[in-house]
Amino acid sequence: MDSNMLFGEKIKKIRKEKNMSFNEFAKFTGFTTSYMVKLIRLLKVSTNSVKN
């Protein structure tokens, strides 16, 4: 897996490989769906600010 891939893209790749919806993946990890969305957005913003 490319180390430059964003966290959200990694999550999407893993859950697609496991044939899981976003909600199923959130439950699988033990987090709520809303927490996962917030985490992905937060890390996407953090990653973008580091690149600039």
CHARMM internal coordinates of N, CA and C (Angstrom, degrees):
IC EDIT
DIST 1 N 1 CA 1.4496
DIST 1 CA 1 C 1.5192
ANGL 1 N 1 CA 1 C 108.86
DIST 1 C 2 N 1.3089
ANGL 1 CA 1 C 2 N 117.50
DIHE 1 N 1 CA 1 C 2 N 134.57
DIST 2 N 2 CA 1.4544
ANGL 1 C 2 N 2 CA 123.27
DIHE 1 CA 1 C 2 N 2 CA -179.14
DIST 2 CA 2 C 1.5286
ANGL 2 N 2 CA 2 C 110.49
DIHE 1 C 2 N 2 CA 2 C -64.38
DIST 2 C 3 N 1.3148
ANGL 2 CA 2 C 3 N 116.96
DIHE 2 N 2 CA 2 C 3 N 126.89
DIST 3 N 3 CA 1.4641
ANGL 2 C 3 N 3 CA 120.60
DIHE 2 CA 2 C 3 N 3 CA -177.48
DIST 3 CA 3 C 1.5228
ANGL 3 N 3 CA 3 C 112.39
DIHE 2 C 3 N 3 CA 3 C -68.27
DIST 3 C 4 N 1.3278
ANGL 3 CA 3 C 4 N 118.02
DIHE 3 N 3 CA 3 C 4 N -16.88
DIST 4 N 4 CA 1.4558
ANGL 3 C 4 N 4 CA 121.61
DIHE 3 CA 3 C 4 N 4 CA 178.42
DIST 4 CA 4 C 1.5261
ANGL 4 N 4 CA 4 C 112.54
DIHE 3 C 4 N 4 CA 4 C -86.33
DIST 4 C 5 N 1.3346
ANGL 4 CA 4 C 5 N 117.57
DIHE 4 N 4 CA 4 C 5 N -4.34
DIST 5 N 5 CA 1.4539
ANGL 4 C 5 N 5 CA 121.19
DIHE 4 CA 4 C 5 N 5 CA -179.61
DIST 5 CA 5 C 1.5311
ANGL 5 N 5 CA 5 C 109.18
DIHE 4 C 5 N 5 CA 5 C -66.66
DIST 5 C 6 N 1.3155
ANGL 5 CA 5 C 6 N 116.63
DIHE 5 N 5 CA 5 C 6 N 135.28
DIST 6 N 6 CA 1.4548
ANGL 5 C 6 N 6 CA 120.36
DIHE 5 CA 5 C 6 N 6 CA 178.91
DIST 6 CA 6 C 1.5219
ANGL 6 N 6 CA 6 C 111.15
DIHE 5 C 6 N 6 CA 6 C -66.47
DIST 6 C 7 N 1.3159
ANGL 6 CA 6 C 7 N 114.91
DIHE 6 N 6 CA 6 C 7 N 153.71
DIST 7 N 7 CA 1.4584
ANGL 6 C 7 N 7 CA 121.76
DIHE 6 CA 6 C 7 N 7 CA -179.72
DIST 7 CA 7 C 1.5232
ANGL 7 N 7 CA 7 C 111.62
DIHE 6 C 7 N 7 CA 7 C -53.46
DIST 7 C 8 N 1.3165
ANGL 7 CA 7 C 8 N 117.07
DIHE 7 N 7 CA 7 C 8 N -46.51
DIST 8 N 8 CA 1.4622
ANGL 7 C 8 N 8 CA 120.99
DIHE 7 CA 7 C 8 N 8 CA 179.97
DIST 8 CA 8 C 1.5164
ANGL 8 N 8 CA 8 C 112.64
DIHE 7 C 8 N 8 CA 8 C -60.32
DIST 8 C 9 N 1.3199
ANGL 8 CA 8 C 9 N 116.38
DIHE 8 N 8 CA 8 C 9 N -37.86
DIST 9 N 9 CA 1.4695
ANGL 8 C 9 N 9 CA 120.69
DIHE 8 CA 8 C 9 N 9 CA 178.37
DIST 9 CA 9 C 1.5264
ANGL 9 N 9 CA 9 C 110.41
DIHE 8 C 9 N 9 CA 9 C -68.41
DIST 9 C 10 N 1.3271
ANGL 9 CA 9 C 10 N 116.84
DIHE 9 N 9 CA 9 C 10 N -36.56
DIST 10 N 10 CA 1.4676
ANGL 9 C 10 N 10 CA 120.36
DIHE 9 CA 9 C 10 N 10 CA 177.25
DIST 10 CA 10 C 1.5199
ANGL 10 N 10 CA 10 C 110.27
DIHE 9 C 10 N 10 CA 10 C -65.29
DIST 10 C 11 N 1.3344
ANGL 10 CA 10 C 11 N 116.17
DIHE 10 N 10 CA 10 C 11 N -43.46
DIST 11 N 11 CA 1.4594
ANGL 10 C 11 N 11 CA 121.05
DIHE 10 CA 10 C 11 N 11 CA 178.05
DIST 11 CA 11 C 1.5251
ANGL 11 N 11 CA 11 C 109.87
DIHE 10 C 11 N 11 CA 11 C -59.56
DIST 11 C 12 N 1.3185
ANGL 11 CA 11 C 12 N 116.35
DIHE 11 N 11 CA 11 C 12 N -46.84
DIST 12 N 12 CA 1.4681
ANGL 11 C 12 N 12 CA 121.08
DIHE 11 CA 11 C 12 N 12 CA -179.52
DIST 12 CA 12 C 1.5241
ANGL 12 N 12 CA 12 C 110.91
DIHE 11 C 12 N 12 CA 12 C -60.58
DIST 12 C 13 N 1.3232
ANGL 12 CA 12 C 13 N 117.04
DIHE 12 N 12 CA 12 C 13 N -43.80
DIST 13 N 13 CA 1.4625
ANGL 12 C 13 N 13 CA 121.29
DIHE 12 CA 12 C 13 N 13 CA -179.62
DIST 13 CA 13 C 1.5343
ANGL 13 N 13 CA 13 C 110.87
DIHE 12 C 13 N 13 CA 13 C -62.52
DIST 13 C 14 N 1.3214
ANGL 13 CA 13 C 14 N 116.23
DIHE 13 N 13 CA 13 C 14 N -45.39
DIST 14 N 14 CA 1.4685
ANGL 13 C 14 N 14 CA 120.56
DIHE 13 CA 13 C 14 N 14 CA -179.18
DIST 14 CA 14 C 1.5242
ANGL 14 N 14 CA 14 C 110.81
DIHE 13 C 14 N 14 CA 14 C -64.13
DIST 14 C 15 N 1.3400
ANGL 14 CA 14 C 15 N 116.62
DIHE 14 N 14 CA 14 C 15 N -46.96
DIST 15 N 15 CA 1.4617
ANGL 14 C 15 N 15 CA 117.97
DIHE 14 CA 14 C 15 N 15 CA -176.89
DIST 15 CA 15 C 1.5226
ANGL 15 N 15 CA 15 C 112.21
DIHE 14 C 15 N 15 CA 15 C -69.31
DIST 15 C 16 N 1.3222
ANGL 15 CA 15 C 16 N 117.77
DIHE 15 N 15 CA 15 C 16 N -31.43
DIST 16 N 16 CA 1.4715
ANGL 15 C 16 N 16 CA 120.41
DIHE 15 CA 15 C 16 N 16 CA 175.63
DIST 16 CA 16 C 1.5289
ANGL 16 N 16 CA 16 C 110.11
DIHE 15 C 16 N 16 CA 16 C -67.13
DIST 16 C 17 N 1.3334
ANGL 16 CA 16 C 17 N 116.59
DIHE 16 N 16 CA 16 C 17 N -40.22
DIST 17 N 17 CA 1.4626
ANGL 16 C 17 N 17 CA 120.42
DIHE 16 CA 16 C 17 N 17 CA 177.71
DIST 17 CA 17 C 1.5272
ANGL 17 N 17 CA 17 C 111.12
DIHE 16 C 17 N 17 CA 17 C -62.63
DIST 17 C 18 N 1.3419
ANGL 17 CA 17 C 18 N 115.89
DIHE 17 N 17 CA 17 C 18 N -32.63
DIST 18 N 18 CA 1.4612
ANGL 17 C 18 N 18 CA 121.01
DIHE 17 CA 17 C 18 N 18 CA 179.79
DIST 18 CA 18 C 1.5308
ANGL 18 N 18 CA 18 C 111.78
DIHE 17 C 18 N 18 CA 18 C -90.81
DIST 18 C 19 N 1.3505
ANGL 18 CA 18 C 19 N 115.81
DIHE 18 N 18 CA 18 C 19 N 0.81
DIST 19 N 19 CA 1.4638
ANGL 18 C 19 N 19 CA 121.64
DIHE 18 CA 18 C 19 N 19 CA 179.34
DIST 19 CA 19 C 1.5335
ANGL 19 N 19 CA 19 C 111.56
DIHE 18 C 19 N 19 CA 19 C 59.21
DIST 19 C 20 N 1.3219
ANGL 19 CA 19 C 20 N 116.81
DIHE 19 N 19 CA 19 C 20 N 44.38
DIST 20 N 20 CA 1.4622
ANGL 19 C 20 N 20 CA 122.30
DIHE 19 CA 19 C 20 N 20 CA -177.73
DIST 20 CA 20 C 1.5201
ANGL 20 N 20 CA 20 C 110.72
DIHE 19 C 20 N 20 CA 20 C -114.95
DIST 20 C 21 N 1.3301
ANGL 20 CA 20 C 21 N 115.44
DIHE 20 N 20 CA 20 C 21 N 145.90
DIST 21 N 21 CA 1.4620
ANGL 20 C 21 N 21 CA 119.85
DIHE 20 CA 20 C 21 N 21 CA 171.54
DIST 21 CA 21 C 1.5285
ANGL 21 N 21 CA 21 C 107.49
DIHE 20 C 21 N 21 CA 21 C -75.31
DIST 21 C 22 N 1.3135
ANGL 21 CA 21 C 22 N 116.20
DIHE 21 N 21 CA 21 C 22 N 170.46
DIST 22 N 22 CA 1.4560
ANGL 21 C 22 N 22 CA 119.97
DIHE 21 CA 21 C 22 N 22 CA 178.21
DIST 22 CA 22 C 1.5232
ANGL 22 N 22 CA 22 C 109.94
DIHE 21 C 22 N 22 CA 22 C -61.77
DIST 22 C 23 N 1.3322
ANGL 22 CA 22 C 23 N 117.05
DIHE 22 N 22 CA 22 C 23 N -43.20
DIST 23 N 23 CA 1.4649
ANGL 22 C 23 N 23 CA 121.38
DIHE 22 CA 22 C 23 N 23 CA 179.56
DIST 23 CA 23 C 1.5270
ANGL 23 N 23 CA 23 C 111.31
DIHE 22 C 23 N 23 CA 23 C -62.81
DIST 23 C 24 N 1.3136
ANGL 23 CA 23 C 24 N 117.35
DIHE 23 N 23 CA 23 C 24 N -42.73
DIST 24 N 24 CA 1.4676
ANGL 23 C 24 N 24 CA 121.26
DIHE 23 CA 23 C 24 N 24 CA 178.15
DIST 24 CA 24 C 1.5273
ANGL 24 N 24 CA 24 C 110.56
DIHE 23 C 24 N 24 CA 24 C -62.33
DIST 24 C 25 N 1.3211
ANGL 24 CA 24 C 25 N 116.14
DIHE 24 N 24 CA 24 C 25 N -42.11
DIST 25 N 25 CA 1.4589
ANGL 24 C 25 N 25 CA 120.13
DIHE 24 CA 24 C 25 N 25 CA -179.87
DIST 25 CA 25 C 1.5297
ANGL 25 N 25 CA 25 C 110.89
DIHE 24 C 25 N 25 CA 25 C -64.65
DIST 25 C 26 N 1.3297
ANGL 25 CA 25 C 26 N 116.50
DIHE 25 N 25 CA 25 C 26 N -41.58
DIST 26 N 26 CA 1.4621
ANGL 25 C 26 N 26 CA 120.08
DIHE 25 CA 25 C 26 N 26 CA 178.31
DIST 26 CA 26 C 1.5268
ANGL 26 N 26 CA 26 C 109.90
DIHE 25 C 26 N 26 CA 26 C -59.86
DIST 26 C 27 N 1.3147
ANGL 26 CA 26 C 27 N 117.23
DIHE 26 N 26 CA 26 C 27 N -46.95
DIST 27 N 27 CA 1.4689
ANGL 26 C 27 N 27 CA 120.92
DIHE 26 CA 26 C 27 N 27 CA 178.39
DIST 27 CA 27 C 1.5219
ANGL 27 N 27 CA 27 C 110.77
DIHE 26 C 27 N 27 CA 27 C -62.20
DIST 27 C 28 N 1.3174
ANGL 27 CA 27 C 28 N 116.78
DIHE 27 N 27 CA 27 C 28 N -39.31
DIST 28 N 28 CA 1.4685
ANGL 27 C 28 N 28 CA 122.77
DIHE 27 CA 27 C 28 N 28 CA 178.79
DIST 28 CA 28 C 1.5302
ANGL 28 N 28 CA 28 C 111.01
DIHE 27 C 28 N 28 CA 28 C -59.67
DIST 28 C 29 N 1.3447
ANGL 28 CA 28 C 29 N 116.37
DIHE 28 N 28 CA 28 C 29 N -38.91
DIST 29 N 29 CA 1.4643
ANGL 28 C 29 N 29 CA 120.68
DIHE 28 CA 28 C 29 N 29 CA -178.79
DIST 29 CA 29 C 1.5249
ANGL 29 N 29 CA 29 C 112.45
DIHE 28 C 29 N 29 CA 29 C -81.10
DIST 29 C 30 N 1.3333
ANGL 29 CA 29 C 30 N 116.41
DIHE 29 N 29 CA 29 C 30 N -15.97
DIST 30 N 30 CA 1.4559
ANGL 29 C 30 N 30 CA 120.06
DIHE 29 CA 29 C 30 N 30 CA -178.24
DIST 30 CA 30 C 1.5131
ANGL 30 N 30 CA 30 C 113.32
DIHE 29 C 30 N 30 CA 30 C 92.58
DIST 30 C 31 N 1.3405
ANGL 30 CA 30 C 31 N 116.70
DIHE 30 N 30 CA 30 C 31 N 2.62
DIST 31 N 31 CA 1.4581
ANGL 30 C 31 N 31 CA 121.48
DIHE 30 CA 30 C 31 N 31 CA 178.37
DIST 31 CA 31 C 1.5232
ANGL 31 N 31 CA 31 C 109.58
DIHE 30 C 31 N 31 CA 31 C -101.86
DIST 31 C 32 N 1.3237
ANGL 31 CA 31 C 32 N 115.74
DIHE 31 N 31 CA 31 C 32 N 158.20
DIST 32 N 32 CA 1.4589
ANGL 31 C 32 N 32 CA 119.05
DIHE 31 CA 31 C 32 N 32 CA 174.24
DIST 32 CA 32 C 1.5207
ANGL 32 N 32 CA 32 C 108.67
DIHE 31 C 32 N 32 CA 32 C -77.76
DIST 32 C 33 N 1.3190
ANGL 32 CA 32 C 33 N 115.17
DIHE 32 N 32 CA 32 C 33 N 159.92
DIST 33 N 33 CA 1.4629
ANGL 32 C 33 N 33 CA 120.26
DIHE 32 CA 32 C 33 N 33 CA 178.14
DIST 33 CA 33 C 1.5257
ANGL 33 N 33 CA 33 C 110.00
DIHE 32 C 33 N 33 CA 33 C -60.65
DIST 33 C 34 N 1.3262
ANGL 33 CA 33 C 34 N 116.94
DIHE 33 N 33 CA 33 C 34 N -44.13
DIST 34 N 34 CA 1.4656
ANGL 33 C 34 N 34 CA 119.56
DIHE 33 CA 33 C 34 N 34 CA -177.88
DIST 34 CA 34 C 1.5324
ANGL 34 N 34 CA 34 C 111.49
DIHE 33 C 34 N 34 CA 34 C -64.08
DIST 34 C 35 N 1.3319
ANGL 34 CA 34 C 35 N 117.53
DIHE 34 N 34 CA 34 C 35 N -35.59
DIST 35 N 35 CA 1.4622
ANGL 34 C 35 N 35 CA 120.14
DIHE 34 CA 34 C 35 N 35 CA 177.89
DIST 35 CA 35 C 1.5319
ANGL 35 N 35 CA 35 C 110.19
DIHE 34 C 35 N 35 CA 35 C -66.61
DIST 35 C 36 N 1.3138
ANGL 35 CA 35 C 36 N 116.81
DIHE 35 N 35 CA 35 C 36 N -42.54
DIST 36 N 36 CA 1.4733
ANGL 35 C 36 N 36 CA 120.30
DIHE 35 CA 35 C 36 N 36 CA 179.15
DIST 36 CA 36 C 1.5243
ANGL 36 N 36 CA 36 C 110.94
DIHE 35 C 36 N 36 CA 36 C -60.97
DIST 36 C 37 N 1.3279
ANGL 36 CA 36 C 37 N 116.70
DIHE 36 N 36 CA 36 C 37 N -42.76
DIST 37 N 37 CA 1.4730
ANGL 36 C 37 N 37 CA 121.00
DIHE 36 CA 36 C 37 N 37 CA 179.03
DIST 37 CA 37 C 1.5279
ANGL 37 N 37 CA 37 C 109.52
DIHE 36 C 37 N 37 CA 37 C -61.38
DIST 37 C 38 N 1.3249
ANGL 37 CA 37 C 38 N 116.79
DIHE 37 N 37 CA 37 C 38 N -46.57
DIST 38 N 38 CA 1.4693
ANGL 37 C 38 N 38 CA 120.92
DIHE 37 CA 37 C 38 N 38 CA 179.83
DIST 38 CA 38 C 1.5233
ANGL 38 N 38 CA 38 C 111.12
DIHE 37 C 38 N 38 CA 38 C -62.54
DIST 38 C 39 N 1.3200
ANGL 38 CA 38 C 39 N 116.74
DIHE 38 N 38 CA 38 C 39 N -41.99
DIST 39 N 39 CA 1.4554
ANGL 38 C 39 N 39 CA 121.33
DIHE 38 CA 38 C 39 N 39 CA 179.89
DIST 39 CA 39 C 1.5259
ANGL 39 N 39 CA 39 C 111.33
DIHE 38 C 39 N 39 CA 39 C -62.67
DIST 39 C 40 N 1.3136
ANGL 39 CA 39 C 40 N 116.75
DIHE 39 N 39 CA 39 C 40 N -45.46
DIST 40 N 40 CA 1.4671
ANGL 39 C 40 N 40 CA 121.04
DIHE 39 CA 39 C 40 N 40 CA 179.43
DIST 40 CA 40 C 1.5217
ANGL 40 N 40 CA 40 C 110.62
DIHE 39 C 40 N 40 CA 40 C -63.28
DIST 40 C 41 N 1.3329
ANGL 40 CA 40 C 41 N 116.75
DIHE 40 N 40 CA 40 C 41 N -43.79
DIST 41 N 41 CA 1.4735
ANGL 40 C 41 N 41 CA 119.82
DIHE 40 CA 40 C 41 N 41 CA 178.58
DIST 41 CA 41 C 1.5212
ANGL 41 N 41 CA 41 C 111.13
DIHE 40 C 41 N 41 CA 41 C -63.53
DIST 41 C 42 N 1.3264
ANGL 41 CA 41 C 42 N 116.34
DIHE 41 N 41 CA 41 C 42 N -43.91
DIST 42 N 42 CA 1.4642
ANGL 41 C 42 N 42 CA 120.61
DIHE 41 CA 41 C 42 N 42 CA -179.90
DIST 42 CA 42 C 1.5255
ANGL 42 N 42 CA 42 C 110.71
DIHE 41 C 42 N 42 CA 42 C -61.03
DIST 42 C 43 N 1.3204
ANGL 42 CA 42 C 43 N 117.07
DIHE 42 N 42 CA 42 C 43 N -46.03
DIST 43 N 43 CA 1.4592
ANGL 42 C 43 N 43 CA 120.03
DIHE 42 CA 42 C 43 N 43 CA -178.61
DIST 43 CA 43 C 1.5200
ANGL 43 N 43 CA 43 C 111.59
DIHE 42 C 43 N 43 CA 43 C -69.95
DIST 43 C 44 N 1.3198
ANGL 43 CA 43 C 44 N 117.14
DIHE 43 N 43 CA 43 C 44 N -31.41
DIST 44 N 44 CA 1.4679
ANGL 43 C 44 N 44 CA 120.21
DIHE 43 CA 43 C 44 N 44 CA 177.63
DIST 44 CA 44 C 1.5242
ANGL 44 N 44 CA 44 C 109.34
DIHE 43 C 44 N 44 CA 44 C -66.58
DIST 44 C 45 N 1.3107
ANGL 44 CA 44 C 45 N 117.19
DIHE 44 N 44 CA 44 C 45 N -43.62
DIST 45 N 45 CA 1.4669
ANGL 44 C 45 N 45 CA 121.72
DIHE 44 CA 44 C 45 N 45 CA 178.19
DIST 45 CA 45 C 1.5222
ANGL 45 N 45 CA 45 C 109.92
DIHE 44 C 45 N 45 CA 45 C -64.33
DIST 45 C 46 N 1.3268
ANGL 45 CA 45 C 46 N 117.05
DIHE 45 N 45 CA 45 C 46 N -45.00
DIST 46 N 46 CA 1.4701
ANGL 45 C 46 N 46 CA 121.26
DIHE 45 CA 45 C 46 N 46 CA 179.23
DIST 46 CA 46 C 1.5144
ANGL 46 N 46 CA 46 C 111.58
DIHE 45 C 46 N 46 CA 46 C -60.76
DIST 46 C 47 N 1.3323
ANGL 46 CA 46 C 47 N 116.51
DIHE 46 N 46 CA 46 C 47 N -43.57
DIST 47 N 47 CA 1.4573
ANGL 46 C 47 N 47 CA 121.25
DIHE 46 CA 46 C 47 N 47 CA -179.88
DIST 47 CA 47 C 1.5128
ANGL 47 N 47 CA 47 C 110.97
DIHE 46 C 47 N 47 CA 47 C -64.84
DIST 47 C 48 N 1.3292
ANGL 47 CA 47 C 48 N 116.63
DIHE 47 N 47 CA 47 C 48 N -42.26
DIST 48 N 48 CA 1.4681
ANGL 47 C 48 N 48 CA 119.97
DIHE 47 CA 47 C 48 N 48 CA 179.30
DIST 48 CA 48 C 1.5250
ANGL 48 N 48 CA 48 C 111.63
DIHE 47 C 48 N 48 CA 48 C -64.86
DIST 48 C 49 N 1.3176
ANGL 48 CA 48 C 49 N 118.26
DIHE 48 N 48 CA 48 C 49 N -37.71
DIST 49 N 49 CA 1.4647
ANGL 48 C 49 N 49 CA 120.09
DIHE 48 CA 48 C 49 N 49 CA -179.53
DIST 49 CA 49 C 1.5211
ANGL 49 N 49 CA 49 C 111.23
DIHE 48 C 49 N 49 CA 49 C -71.16
DIST 49 C 50 N 1.3152
ANGL 49 CA 49 C 50 N 118.01
DIHE 49 N 49 CA 49 C 50 N -29.33
DIST 50 N 50 CA 1.4628
ANGL 49 C 50 N 50 CA 121.40
DIHE 49 CA 49 C 50 N 50 CA 177.22
DIST 50 CA 50 C 1.5237
ANGL 50 N 50 CA 50 C 110.30
DIHE 49 C 50 N 50 CA 50 C -71.59
DIST 50 C 51 N 1.3394
ANGL 50 CA 50 C 51 N 117.43
DIHE 50 N 50 CA 50 C 51 N -36.50
DIST 51 N 51 CA 1.4657
ANGL 50 C 51 N 51 CA 121.60
DIHE 50 CA 50 C 51 N 51 CA -179.44
DIST 51 CA 51 C 1.5276
ANGL 51 N 51 CA 51 C 111.03
DIHE 50 C 51 N 51 CA 51 C -66.81
DIST 51 C 52 N 1.3534
ANGL 51 CA 51 C 52 N 116.95
DIHE 51 N 51 CA 51 C 52 N -33.65
DIST 52 N 52 CA 1.4662
ANGL 51 C 52 N 52 CA 120.51
DIHE 51 CA 51 C 52 N 52 CA -174.63
DIST 52 CA 52 C 1.4635
ANGL 52 N 52 CA 52 C 110.70
DIHE 51 C 52 N 52 CA 52 C -84.58
END
COOR INIT
IC SEED 1 N 1 CA 1 C
IC BUILD
